[in-house]
Amino acid sequence: MPAESRLRADARRNSEQIRNAAIGAFQGRGLTVPLEEVAKAAGVSKATIFNRFGGRIGLIEAVVEEVVAAELFAVIDRMRAIDDVGERLVCYVTALRDLQYRQPAVNDVLLQTYPNSPQLMEICRVGSEANEELVAAARASGALRPEFTAGDLHAFVVETALALKHGDRPPRDAYDRRTAYFLNGIRSPRSG
């Protein structure tokens, strides 16, 4: 095998090892995992990550679909597929909070930890549009308190992200109970 072909095969293998290591690290601990840890898990040097992906943002953008976008967009799609606006509200808030609890990288995206990433900012834009769409429909249908705004939903999502990223992680049952409290508080009294 010529030296150039062997180098290309090594480069492809290294890139795939780095991607796999990054997916595992980011899914488990968020997008701020030290690159040294990703490199070690991939069996390469940190310099190889920079050579192959240009640094942290390039690496994040190479794997964000698998780590965050696919699941977040699936939550939005499931929400949009529900006809009853009240059920849509419950489904979306519950599924989004579940994703925030399970997937630390989602919180990094929602907190806009890397604002220089056009891909991450696009994910935030799509999420914001979904929030606005849902709140407008829920208010119009009477399923949501009329004073509750898309900005309120955004603040709640960001506050949850901050609490999960920087606070003590609550037990799952307590977290789910708080989700129910939140939903009970924002729904219109007449929507039950």
C-alpha positions as CSV (number, residue, x, y, z in Angstrom):
1,M,0.0,0.0,0.0
2,P,1.5,3.4,-1.0
3,A,2.4,5.7,1.9
4,E,-0.2,8.3,0.8
5,S,-3.1,5.8,0.8
6,R,-2.0,4.5,4.2
7,L,-1.9,8.1,5.5
8,R,-5.4,8.8,4.2
9,A,-6.7,5.6,5.8
10,D,-5.1,6.6,9.1
11,A,-6.6,10.1,8.8
12,R,-10.1,8.7,8.2
13,R,-9.7,6.2,11.0
14,N,-8.5,9.0,13.4
15,S,-11.4,11.2,12.4
16,E,-13.9,8.5,13.0
17,Q,-12.3,7.6,16.4
18,I,-12.4,11.3,17.4
19,R,-16.1,11.6,16.3
20,N,-17.0,8.5,18.3
21,A,-15.1,9.7,21.3
22,A,-16.7,13.1,21.1
23,I,-20.2,11.8,20.8
24,G,-19.7,9.6,23.9
25,A,-18.1,12.4,25.9
26,F,-20.6,15.1,24.8
27,Q,-23.6,13.0,25.3
28,G,-22.5,12.0,28.8
29,R,-21.1,15.2,30.1
30,G,-22.0,18.1,27.8
31,L,-20.1,20.1,25.1
32,T,-17.5,21.5,27.6
33,V,-15.7,18.3,28.2
34,P,-12.0,19.0,27.9
35,L,-10.6,18.2,24.5
36,E,-7.7,16.3,26.1
37,E,-10.3,13.8,27.4
38,V,-11.8,13.4,23.9
39,A,-8.3,12.9,22.4
40,K,-7.4,10.3,25.1
41,A,-10.6,8.4,24.5
42,A,-9.9,8.5,20.7
43,G,-6.3,7.4,21.1
44,V,-5.0,10.5,19.4
45,S,-3.3,13.8,20.5
46,K,-5.3,17.0,21.1
47,A,-3.3,18.4,18.1
48,T,-4.9,15.8,15.9
49,I,-8.4,17.1,16.9
50,F,-7.3,20.6,15.8
51,N,-5.8,19.2,12.6
52,R,-8.9,17.2,11.6
53,F,-11.7,19.5,13.0
54,G,-10.1,22.9,13.6
55,G,-10.8,22.8,17.3
56,R,-13.7,22.5,19.7
57,I,-16.4,24.3,17.6
58,G,-15.5,22.3,14.5
59,L,-15.6,19.1,16.4
60,I,-19.0,20.0,18.0
61,E,-20.4,20.9,14.6
62,A,-19.2,17.6,13.2
63,V,-21.2,15.6,15.8
64,V,-24.0,17.9,17.0
65,E,-26.6,16.2,14.8
66,E,-26.0,12.9,16.6
67,V,-25.5,14.5,20.0
68,V,-28.3,17.1,20.2
69,A,-30.1,18.1,17.0
70,A,-31.8,14.8,16.1
71,E,-33.4,14.3,19.5
72,L,-34.4,18.0,19.9
73,F,-35.9,18.2,16.5
74,A,-37.8,14.9,17.2
75,V,-39.3,16.5,20.3
76,I,-40.5,19.4,18.2
77,D,-41.8,17.2,15.5
78,R,-43.8,15.0,18.0
79,M,-45.2,18.2,19.5
80,R,-46.4,19.5,16.1
81,A,-48.0,16.2,15.3
82,I,-50.5,16.4,18.2
83,D,-53.8,18.0,17.3
84,D,-55.0,19.0,20.8
85,V,-53.1,22.1,21.9
86,G,-53.3,21.3,25.6
87,E,-51.8,17.8,25.0
88,R,-49.2,19.4,22.7
89,L,-48.1,21.7,25.5
90,V,-47.8,18.9,28.0
91,C,-45.9,16.7,25.5
92,Y,-43.5,19.4,24.5
93,V,-42.6,20.6,28.0
94,T,-42.3,17.1,29.4
95,A,-40.2,15.8,26.5
96,L,-38.0,18.9,26.5
97,R,-37.4,18.7,30.2
98,D,-36.7,15.0,29.9
99,L,-34.1,15.7,27.2
100,Q,-32.5,18.4,29.3
101,Y,-32.2,15.9,32.2
102,R,-30.8,13.1,30.1
103,Q,-28.6,14.9,27.7
104,P,-26.2,17.5,29.2
105,A,-25.2,18.7,25.7
106,V,-28.7,20.0,25.1
107,N,-28.2,22.4,28.0
108,D,-25.0,23.7,26.5
109,V,-26.8,24.4,23.2
110,L,-29.8,26.1,25.0
111,L,-27.4,28.2,27.1
112,Q,-25.6,29.2,23.8
113,T,-22.3,28.2,25.4
114,Y,-20.6,28.4,21.9
115,P,-22.3,31.5,20.2
116,N,-19.7,31.4,17.5
117,S,-21.1,28.2,16.1
118,P,-23.6,28.9,13.4
119,Q,-24.9,25.4,13.6
120,L,-25.6,25.6,17.3
121,M,-27.3,29.0,16.9
122,E,-29.5,27.6,14.2
123,I,-30.6,24.8,16.6
124,C,-31.5,27.6,19.1
125,R,-33.4,29.5,16.5
126,V,-35.5,26.5,15.5
127,G,-36.2,25.8,19.2
128,S,-37.2,29.4,19.8
129,E,-39.6,29.3,16.8
130,A,-41.2,26.1,18.2
131,N,-41.6,27.8,21.6
132,E,-43.3,30.8,20.1
133,E,-45.5,28.7,17.9
134,L,-46.6,26.5,20.8
135,V,-47.3,29.4,23.2
136,A,-49.2,31.4,20.5
137,A,-51.4,28.3,19.7
138,A,-51.9,27.4,23.4
139,R,-52.9,31.0,24.3
140,A,-55.3,31.2,21.4
141,S,-57.0,28.0,22.3
142,G,-57.3,28.9,26.0
143,A,-55.1,26.0,27.1
144,L,-52.5,28.4,28.5
145,R,-52.8,31.3,30.9
146,P,-53.1,34.4,28.8
147,E,-50.3,36.2,30.6
148,F,-47.8,33.4,29.9
149,T,-45.4,34.3,27.0
150,A,-42.9,32.6,24.8
151,G,-40.3,34.6,26.7
152,D,-41.5,32.9,29.9
153,L,-41.1,29.5,28.4
154,H,-37.7,30.4,27.1
155,A,-36.7,31.7,30.6
156,F,-37.9,28.4,32.1
157,V,-35.9,26.3,29.7
158,V,-32.8,28.4,30.2
159,E,-33.2,28.4,34.0
160,T,-33.6,24.6,33.9
161,A,-30.4,24.4,31.8
162,L,-28.5,26.5,34.3
163,A,-29.7,24.5,37.2
164,L,-28.8,21.2,35.6
165,K,-25.4,22.4,34.4
166,H,-24.2,24.3,37.5
167,G,-26.4,23.0,40.4
168,D,-26.9,19.8,42.2
169,R,-28.7,17.3,39.9
170,P,-32.1,16.5,41.6
171,P,-33.3,12.9,41.7
172,R,-35.4,12.1,38.7
173,D,-38.7,11.8,40.7
174,A,-38.2,15.3,42.1
175,Y,-37.4,16.7,38.7
176,D,-40.5,15.2,37.2
177,R,-42.6,16.4,40.0
178,R,-41.4,20.0,39.3
179,T,-42.3,19.5,35.7
180,A,-45.8,18.7,36.7
181,Y,-45.9,21.8,39.0
182,F,-44.7,24.0,36.2
183,L,-47.3,22.6,33.8
184,N,-50.1,23.0,36.4
185,G,-49.1,26.6,36.9
186,I,-49.0,27.7,33.3
187,R,-52.2,26.0,32.1
188,S,-55.4,28.0,32.0
189,P,-57.6,27.1,35.1
190,R,-60.4,26.3,32.7
191,S,-58.3,23.9,30.6
192,G,-58.1,21.5,33.6
